[in-house]
Amino acid sequence: MEERNLQQEITNEFANAFTSLSARVEVFQTTQDEFVQSLIPKIKEVLPDLSTSDLKVASAIYGICLTDEAIKNYEAKQFAEDVKYLLEIMTEEKDRREVAGKPDNSGFKTLQERTKEAMTRESVFMATLAAYYKSNSIIETELNELNNDIVLLNINARAEIAITSILIRSHLLPLFDHIFHLYNTIDAAIDLRFITAQIIYGIRNLLGENHGKVSMFQIFQEIKENYPIGYGDDLYWDLAMSQIYVKYYEPLKSLLKPKIEEGIKSKEEALESIRAQMNAKAPEQGTDESLRSKVDSMIFETIQFGRTFDGQRKAKLSQLIESLLKRMALKEYGVQDIANRERYTEYFMEEFFPVLLEYPQFLLPFIDIRYYRDFSDNPLGHFEKQKSYMMNQFWFRMRKNGYKTKTTSMPYDIANAFAEVLYELLNDPKVLSFEV
């Protein structure tokens, strides 16, 4: 069901891209006629069987790709080589379908399905070019996001194994899947090594290594020489690791070194500033405010500056929370050990549960995964809508870690359980990498 929903979303995305690009082609052909005419002989050299109309379309889309920087440092002949490969696999797929029999036209079909059929039937060529344009645009956007994470992860001194996992799982695997489903929208049996070549071409552009020398199709041919298979989503990770990450992570990191060094410097300056402010405005030793500020500081330093939250810090956090719960009871009842045990839970909810709302990424483990997209769009809004479910999940986690409602050591049990929950959250890569 999830994959079908993804394909449906990408089919809709492609339909919009197809419509938009078709309109832009007409405008480009009218306003840039001289440029379009100059490209026709170059593209025809590689694609001699194209009609004059299709040659004009190809020339216009090449110009649009250059204008939008979906491709850079690219010759018209190289563009034509890529298109030739895509048209060949489209022809192979069309022949396969014709051998299998006529498409089933019976039964109800959604508007999106009918749109897809119309595009494929009326302009296979245009649909192919639209998929090529869209996939390169997606790569350009995703590589910028990947670079941002390379900078952020290195500023926070994350372990190399964590960096590898986060970059591949958060960027490269979704990128492969997105582009594969995009080509699948037009029934192109795309070789994953060609998608790999598209991504590598984008990276080489960022590194300044291309300069018009090598096309995506040529990179594709190079990969085929040393990587024998190209179909199946089980190859995403291996292709991402062996053909992209191993070869290009260090060069990208070197390219981004000035930003990383600047970020580390800014982080150190910010930390020193915060420490100075805390020292200058430190509450009186032993007050409620001082205890709470120590709790806040321990969490803040882990989230903002990547400080390790280990067992020692967990134990310290538990002691601080327990002390503050007892102080709150002392203020209200004059004694630390009160008969109304549930009151400790109320103190906890007033004083410490809001931490989860101050750092909404902490809520991630308590959501229904089916609503991940809604949560990622608006974590606090999702919490309000799904509060009952999420609170049940939270208290289940607290009980699992030792929280009890009928014990004489209730402040300790609450503090210990919540410290354990925070320990799990602050050591969860999914939580730490979630962008709020």
VEXTI-567014 format. One record per residue (C-alpha): z, x, y; residue in one letter; residue number from 1. Coordinates in nm, 2 decimals, padded with zeros to 4 digits, always signed. Layout:
BEGIN
Z/X/Y/A/NUM;
...
This chain:
BEGIN
+00.00/+00.00/+00.00/M/1;
+00.09/+00.28/+00.24/E/2;
-00.24/+00.46/+00.18/E/3;
-00.43/+00.14/+00.23/R/4;
-00.26/+00.08/+00.56/N/5;
-00.34/+00.43/+00.67/L/6;
-00.71/+00.38/+00.58/Q/7;
-00.71/+00.05/+00.76/Q/8;
-00.56/+00.21/+01.07/E/9;
-00.82/+00.50/+01.06/I/10;
-01.10/+00.25/+01.00/T/11;
-01.00/+00.07/+01.32/N/12;
-00.97/+00.40/+01.50/E/13;
-01.31/+00.50/+01.39/F/14;
-01.46/+00.16/+01.49/A/15;
-01.34/+00.22/+01.84/N/16;
-01.47/+00.58/+01.84/A/17;
-01.80/+00.46/+01.71/F/18;
-01.84/+00.19/+01.97/T/19;
-01.73/+00.42/+02.26/S/20;
-01.96/+00.71/+02.15/L/21;
-02.26/+00.48/+02.11/S/22;
-02.22/+00.36/+02.47/A/23;
-02.17/+00.72/+02.59/R/24;
-02.49/+00.83/+02.41/V/25;
-02.70/+00.58/+02.60/E/26;
-02.56/+00.70/+02.93/V/27;
-02.59/+01.06/+02.84/F/28;
-02.96/+01.02/+02.74/Q/29;
-03.03/+00.85/+03.07/T/30;
-02.85/+01.09/+03.30/T/31;
-02.91/+01.41/+03.11/Q/32;
-03.27/+01.36/+02.99/D/33;
-03.39/+01.71/+03.07/E/34;
-03.10/+01.87/+02.88/F/35;
-03.15/+01.64/+02.58/V/36;
-03.52/+01.72/+02.57/Q/37;
-03.45/+02.09/+02.58/S/38;
-03.23/+02.06/+02.27/L/39;
-03.46/+01.86/+02.05/I/40;
-03.67/+02.16/+01.93/P/41;
-03.36/+02.36/+01.83/K/42;
-03.21/+02.07/+01.63/I/43;
-03.55/+01.99/+01.48/K/44;
-03.57/+02.34/+01.34/E/45;
-03.28/+02.27/+01.11/V/46;
-03.33/+01.89/+01.07/L/47;
-03.72/+01.86/+01.06/P/48;
-03.71/+01.51/+00.90/D/49;
-03.52/+01.34/+01.17/L/50;
-03.70/+01.08/+01.38/S/51;
-03.75/+01.14/+01.75/T/52;
-03.49/+00.87/+01.82/S/53;
-03.23/+01.04/+01.59/D/54;
-03.31/+01.38/+01.74/L/55;
-03.23/+01.24/+02.09/K/56;
-02.90/+01.09/+01.96/V/57;
-02.80/+01.42/+01.80/A/58;
-02.88/+01.61/+02.12/S/59;
-02.67/+01.37/+02.32/A/60;
-02.38/+01.39/+02.09/I/61;
-02.40/+01.77/+02.09/Y/62;
-02.38/+01.76/+02.47/G/63;
-02.09/+01.51/+02.46/I/64;
-01.90/+01.74/+02.21/C/65;
-01.94/+02.03/+02.45/L/66;
-01.84/+01.82/+02.75/T/67;
-01.52/+01.70/+02.57/D/68;
-01.46/+02.04/+02.42/E/69;
-01.46/+01.90/+02.07/A/70;
-01.66/+02.21/+02.00/I/71;
-01.67/+02.53/+02.20/K/72;
-01.89/+02.84/+02.20/N/73;
-02.13/+02.66/+01.98/Y/74;
-02.51/+02.67/+01.96/E/75;
-02.72/+02.36/+01.90/A/76;
-02.85/+02.52/+01.58/K/77;
-02.50/+02.56/+01.44/Q/78;
-02.42/+02.20/+01.53/F/79;
-02.73/+02.10/+01.34/A/80;
-02.63/+02.30/+01.03/E/81;
-02.30/+02.11/+01.02/D/82;
-02.48/+01.77/+01.06/V/83;
-02.73/+01.86/+00.79/K/84;
-02.45/+01.92/+00.54/Y/85;
-02.28/+01.58/+00.63/L/86;
-02.61/+01.40/+00.61/L/87;
-02.68/+01.55/+00.27/E/88;
-02.35/+01.42/+00.12/I/89;
-02.41/+01.09/+00.28/M/90;
-02.75/+01.07/+00.11/T/91;
-02.59/+01.17/-00.22/E/92;
-02.33/+00.90/-00.19/E/93;
-02.60/+00.64/-00.09/K/94;
-02.80/+00.73/-00.40/D/95;
-02.50/+00.70/-00.62/R/96;
-02.42/+00.35/-00.48/R/97;
-02.78/+00.24/-00.53/E/98;
-02.77/+00.36/-00.90/V/99;
-02.44/+00.18/-00.95/A/100;
-02.60/-00.15/-00.82/G/101;
-02.61/-00.35/-00.50/K/102;
-02.29/-00.38/-00.30/P/103;
-02.08/-00.69/-00.37/D/104;
-02.13/-00.93/-00.08/N/105;
-01.92/-01.21/-00.23/S/106;
-01.58/-01.31/-00.12/G/107;
-01.39/-01.29/+00.20/F/108;
-01.41/-00.97/+00.40/K/109;
-01.21/-00.87/+00.71/T/110;
-01.37/-00.80/+01.04/L/111;
-01.29/-00.43/+00.99/Q/112;
-01.47/-00.43/+00.65/E/113;
-01.77/-00.60/+00.80/R/114;
-01.78/-00.36/+01.09/T/115;
-01.77/-00.07/+00.85/K/116;
-02.06/-00.22/+00.65/E/117;
-02.26/-00.28/+00.96/A/118;
-02.22/+00.07/+01.09/M/119;
-02.31/+00.22/+00.75/T/120;
-02.61/+00.00/+00.70/R/121;
-02.75/+00.00/+01.05/E/122;
-02.68/+00.36/+01.15/S/123;
-02.57/+00.60/+00.89/V/124;
-02.68/+00.88/+01.11/F/125;
-02.48/+00.77/+01.41/M/126;
-02.17/+00.70/+01.20/A/127;
-02.19/+01.05/+01.05/T/128;
-02.21/+01.21/+01.40/L/129;
-01.92/+00.99/+01.52/A/130;
-01.70/+01.10/+01.23/A/131;
-01.79/+01.47/+01.30/Y/132;
-01.71/+01.43/+01.67/Y/133;
-01.39/+01.24/+01.61/K/134;
-01.26/+01.48/+01.35/S/135;
-01.31/+01.78/+01.58/N/136;
-01.13/+01.60/+01.86/S/137;
-00.84/+01.53/+01.63/I/138;
-00.82/+01.90/+01.53/I/139;
-00.82/+02.01/+01.89/E/140;
-00.52/+01.78/+01.97/T/141;
-00.32/+01.86/+01.65/E/142;
-00.36/+02.24/+01.70/L/143;
-00.21/+02.21/+02.04/N/144;
+00.09/+02.03/+01.88/E/145;
+00.11/+02.29/+01.61/L/146;
+00.12/+02.57/+01.88/N/147;
+00.40/+02.39/+02.06/N/148;
+00.61/+02.38/+01.74/D/149;
+00.53/+02.75/+01.67/I/150;
+00.68/+02.83/+02.01/V/151;
+00.98/+02.59/+01.97/L/152;
+01.07/+02.71/+01.62/L/153;
+01.05/+03.07/+01.71/N/154;
+01.26/+03.02/+02.03/I/155;
+01.53/+02.86/+01.81/N/156;
+01.50/+03.15/+01.56/A/157;
+01.43/+02.92/+01.26/R/158;
+01.40/+03.10/+00.92/A/159;
+01.04/+03.18/+00.83/E/160;
+01.05/+02.96/+00.52/I/161;
+01.16/+02.67/+00.74/A/162;
+00.88/+02.74/+00.99/I/163;
+00.62/+02.75/+00.71/T/164;
+00.74/+02.42/+00.56/S/165;
+00.76/+02.24/+00.90/I/166;
+00.42/+02.36/+01.03/L/167;
+00.24/+02.27/+00.70/I/168;
+00.42/+01.94/+00.63/R/169;
+00.43/+01.82/+00.99/S/170;
+00.09/+01.93/+01.11/H/171;
-00.16/+02.06/+00.85/L/172;
-00.10/+01.81/+00.57/L/173;
-00.13/+01.51/+00.80/P/174;
-00.44/+01.66/+00.96/L/175;
-00.61/+01.70/+00.63/F/176;
-00.52/+01.34/+00.53/D/177;
-00.63/+01.20/+00.86/H/178;
-00.97/+01.37/+00.86/I/179;
-01.03/+01.29/+00.49/F/180;
-00.97/+00.92/+00.56/H/181;
-01.18/+00.93/+00.86/L/182;
-01.48/+01.05/+00.66/Y/183;
-01.39/+00.81/+00.39/N/184;
-01.44/+00.53/+00.64/T/185;
-01.81/+00.61/+00.63/I/186;
-01.81/+00.67/+00.25/D/187;
-01.87/+01.04/+00.29/A/188;
-01.76/+01.23/-00.02/A/189;
-01.63/+01.51/+00.20/I/190;
-01.55/+01.85/+00.05/D/191;
-01.20/+01.94/+00.16/L/192;
-01.32/+02.30/+00.21/R/193;
-01.54/+02.17/+00.49/F/194;
-01.24/+02.01/+00.66/I/195;
-01.07/+02.34/+00.62/T/196;
-01.36/+02.51/+00.79/A/197;
-01.34/+02.27/+01.08/Q/198;
-00.97/+02.35/+01.12/I/199;
-01.03/+02.73/+01.09/I/200;
-01.31/+02.70/+01.35/Y/201;
-01.07/+02.53/+01.59/G/202;
-00.81/+02.81/+01.54/I/203;
-01.06/+03.08/+01.58/R/204;
-01.15/+02.93/+01.91/N/205;
-00.79/+02.94/+02.02/L/206;
-00.77/+03.30/+01.92/L/207;
-01.10/+03.39/+02.11/G/208;
-01.26/+03.50/+01.78/E/209;
-01.56/+03.28/+01.77/N/210;
-01.78/+03.34/+02.07/H/211;
-02.06/+03.14/+01.91/G/212;
-02.09/+03.38/+01.61/K/213;
-01.99/+03.16/+01.31/V/214;
-02.04/+02.78/+01.26/S/215;
-01.82/+02.55/+01.06/M/216;
-02.08/+02.53/+00.79/F/217;
-02.09/+02.91/+00.76/Q/218;
-01.71/+02.92/+00.73/I/219;
-01.74/+02.65/+00.47/F/220;
-01.98/+02.87/+00.27/Q/221;
-01.74/+03.16/+00.30/E/222;
-01.45/+02.96/+00.16/I/223;
-01.66/+02.83/-00.13/K/224;
-01.72/+03.19/-00.24/E/225;
-01.35/+03.25/-00.31/N/226;
-01.20/+02.89/-00.35/Y/227;
-01.38/+02.71/-00.64/P/228;
-01.27/+02.34/-00.59/I/229;
-01.29/+02.11/-00.30/G/230;
-01.18/+01.76/-00.40/Y/231;
-00.84/+01.59/-00.45/G/232;
-00.55/+01.54/-00.22/D/233;
-00.34/+01.77/-00.44/D/234;
-00.53/+02.06/-00.28/L/235;
-00.40/+01.98/+00.07/Y/236;
-00.10/+02.21/+00.05/W/237;
-00.29/+02.50/-00.13/D/238;
-00.58/+02.50/+00.12/L/239;
-00.34/+02.47/+00.41/A/240;
-00.13/+02.77/+00.28/M/241;
-00.39/+03.00/+00.14/S/242;
-00.69/+02.95/+00.37/Q/243;
-00.51/+02.87/+00.70/I/244;
-00.14/+02.95/+00.73/Y/245;
-00.14/+03.29/+00.55/V/246;
-00.44/+03.41/+00.76/K/247;
-00.37/+03.26/+01.10/Y/248;
+00.00/+03.20/+01.15/Y/249;
+00.08/+03.56/+01.26/E/250;
-00.23/+03.58/+01.50/P/251;
-00.13/+03.25/+01.65/L/252;
+00.23/+03.37/+01.69/K/253;
+00.10/+03.68/+01.86/S/254;
-00.11/+03.48/+02.09/L/255;
+00.19/+03.26/+02.18/L/256;
+00.43/+03.56/+02.21/K/257;
+00.46/+03.54/+02.60/P/258;
+00.56/+03.17/+02.58/K/259;
+00.81/+03.25/+02.30/I/260;
+00.97/+03.53/+02.49/E/261;
+00.98/+03.32/+02.81/E/262;
+01.15/+03.04/+02.61/G/263;
+01.41/+03.27/+02.45/I/264;
+01.49/+03.40/+02.79/K/265;
+01.53/+03.05/+02.94/S/266;
+01.74/+02.95/+02.64/K/267;
+01.98/+03.24/+02.69/E/268;
+02.00/+03.17/+03.06/E/269;
+02.07/+02.80/+03.00/A/270;
+02.34/+02.88/+02.75/L/271;
+02.51/+03.13/+02.98/E/272;
+02.49/+02.87/+03.26/S/273;
+02.65/+02.60/+03.04/I/274;
+02.92/+02.84/+02.93/R/275;
+03.00/+02.93/+03.29/A/276;
+03.02/+02.56/+03.39/Q/277;
+03.24/+02.48/+03.10/M/278;
+03.47/+02.77/+03.18/N/279;
+03.48/+02.67/+03.55/A/280;
+03.55/+02.30/+03.48/K/281;
+03.74/+02.33/+03.15/A/282;
+03.99/+02.05/+03.11/P/283;
+04.35/+02.13/+03.07/E/284;
+04.42/+02.29/+02.72/Q/285;
+04.51/+02.03/+02.46/G/286;
+04.40/+01.72/+02.66/T/287;
+04.19/+01.44/+02.51/D/288;
+03.90/+01.56/+02.73/E/289;
+03.92/+01.92/+02.61/S/290;
+03.92/+01.81/+02.24/L/291;
+03.62/+01.59/+02.29/R/292;
+03.44/+01.85/+02.50/S/293;
+03.48/+02.10/+02.21/K/294;
+03.32/+01.84/+01.97/V/295;
+03.03/+01.78/+02.21/D/296;
+02.98/+02.16/+02.26/S/297;
+02.96/+02.23/+01.88/M/298;
+02.69/+01.96/+01.83/I/299;
+02.50/+02.05/+02.15/F/300;
+02.48/+02.42/+02.07/E/301;
+02.34/+02.34/+01.72/T/302;
+02.08/+02.09/+01.85/I/303;
+01.97/+02.26/+02.17/Q/304;
+02.01/+02.63/+02.07/F/305;
+01.97/+02.63/+01.70/G/306;
+02.32/+02.77/+01.63/R/307;
+02.41/+02.75/+01.26/T/308;
+02.64/+02.46/+01.17/F/309;
+02.83/+02.61/+00.87/D/310;
+03.13/+02.52/+00.67/G/311;
+03.37/+02.69/+00.91/Q/312;
+03.24/+02.49/+01.20/R/313;
+03.25/+02.17/+00.99/K/314;
+03.62/+02.23/+00.92/A/315;
+03.69/+02.29/+01.29/K/316;
+03.51/+01.98/+01.38/L/317;
+03.71/+01.78/+01.13/S/318;
+04.04/+01.91/+01.28/Q/319;
+03.93/+01.82/+01.64/L/320;
+03.83/+01.47/+01.54/I/321;
+04.16/+01.41/+01.35/E/322;
+04.37/+01.55/+01.64/S/323;
+04.19/+01.32/+01.89/L/324;
+04.24/+01.01/+01.66/L/325;
+04.61/+01.08/+01.64/K/326;
+04.64/+01.14/+02.01/R/327;
+04.47/+00.80/+02.08/M/328;
+04.73/+00.63/+01.85/A/329;
+05.01/+00.82/+02.02/L/330;
+04.89/+00.69/+02.36/K/331;
+04.87/+00.33/+02.25/E/332;
+05.17/+00.30/+02.02/Y/333;
+05.39/+00.60/+02.10/G/334;
+05.35/+00.74/+01.75/V/335;
+05.07/+00.91/+01.56/Q/336;
+05.12/+00.74/+01.23/D/337;
+05.06/+00.37/+01.28/I/338;
+05.08/+00.07/+01.05/A/339;
+04.75/-00.08/+01.17/N/340;
+04.53/+00.16/+00.98/R/341;
+04.21/-00.02/+01.09/E/342;
+04.29/+00.08/+01.45/R/343;
+04.19/+00.44/+01.36/Y/344;
+03.84/+00.31/+01.26/T/345;
+03.82/+00.13/+01.60/E/346;
+03.92/+00.46/+01.78/Y/347;
+03.65/+00.64/+01.58/F/348;
+03.38/+00.38/+01.67/M/349;
+03.47/+00.40/+02.04/E/350;
+03.49/+00.78/+02.06/E/351;
+03.27/+00.94/+01.80/F/352;
+03.01/+00.70/+01.66/F/353;
+02.82/+00.71/+02.00/P/354;
+02.73/+01.07/+01.92/V/355;
+02.46/+00.92/+01.68/L/356;
+02.31/+00.73/+01.98/L/357;
+02.33/+01.04/+02.21/E/358;
+02.11/+01.22/+01.96/Y/359;
+01.89/+00.95/+01.82/P/360;
+01.74/+01.19/+01.56/Q/361;
+02.07/+01.16/+01.38/F/362;
+01.98/+00.80/+01.30/L/363;
+01.68/+00.90/+01.09/L/364;
+01.85/+00.92/+00.75/P/365;
+01.99/+00.56/+00.79/F/366;
+01.66/+00.38/+00.85/I/367;
+01.45/+00.18/+00.61/D/368;
+01.16/+00.42/+00.55/I/369;
+00.91/+00.14/+00.57/R/370;
+00.98/+00.11/+00.94/Y/371;
+00.95/+00.48/+01.01/Y/372;
+00.67/+00.43/+01.27/R/373;
+00.87/+00.17/+01.46/D/374;
+01.17/+00.41/+01.46/F/375;
+00.97/+00.71/+01.58/S/376;
+00.82/+00.50/+01.86/D/377;
+01.16/+00.39/+01.99/N/378;
+01.46/+00.51/+01.79/P/379;
+01.73/+00.32/+02.00/L/380;
+01.52/+00.01/+02.02/G/381;
+01.48/+00.02/+01.64/H/382;
+01.85/+00.07/+01.60/F/383;
+01.92/-00.25/+01.80/E/384;
+01.67/-00.45/+01.58/K/385;
+01.79/-00.30/+01.25/Q/386;
+02.16/-00.24/+01.34/K/387;
+02.31/-00.43/+01.04/S/388;
+02.10/-00.24/+00.78/Y/389;
+02.16/+00.10/+00.95/M/390;
+02.53/+00.05/+00.99/M/391;
+02.56/-00.04/+00.62/N/392;
+02.37/+00.28/+00.54/Q/393;
+02.60/+00.48/+00.77/F/394;
+02.92/+00.35/+00.62/W/395;
+02.79/+00.40/+00.27/F/396;
+02.74/+00.77/+00.36/R/397;
+03.09/+00.78/+00.51/M/398;
+03.25/+00.63/+00.20/R/399;
+03.05/+00.87/-00.01/K/400;
+03.22/+01.15/+00.18/N/401;
+03.57/+01.03/+00.15/G/402;
+03.63/+00.75/+00.40/Y/403;
+03.88/+00.49/+00.28/K/404;
+04.03/+00.19/+00.46/T/405;
+04.36/+00.18/+00.28/K/406;
+04.52/+00.52/+00.29/T/407;
+04.81/+00.69/+00.46/T/408;
+04.59/+00.98/+00.56/S/409;
+04.33/+00.77/+00.74/M/410;
+04.28/+01.00/+01.05/P/411;
+04.21/+01.29/+00.82/Y/412;
+03.98/+01.08/+00.59/D/413;
+03.77/+00.95/+00.88/I/414;
+03.75/+01.30/+01.05/A/415;
+03.66/+01.47/+00.72/N/416;
+03.40/+01.21/+00.63/A/417;
+03.23/+01.22/+00.97/F/418;
+03.24/+01.60/+00.99/A/419;
+03.06/+01.60/+00.65/E/420;
+02.80/+01.35/+00.77/V/421;
+02.74/+01.56/+01.08/L/422;
+02.72/+01.87/+00.86/Y/423;
+02.45/+01.70/+00.65/E/424;
+02.26/+01.59/+00.96/L/425;
+02.27/+01.92/+01.14/L/426;
+02.14/+02.10/+00.83/N/427;
+01.86/+01.85/+00.75/D/428;
+01.52/+01.99/+00.85/P/429;
+01.37/+01.64/+00.89/K/430;
+01.64/+01.55/+01.15/V/431;
+01.62/+01.88/+01.33/L/432;
+01.24/+01.87/+01.36/S/433;
+01.22/+01.51/+01.46/F/434;
+01.10/+01.48/+01.82/E/435;
+01.28/+01.22/+02.03/V/436;
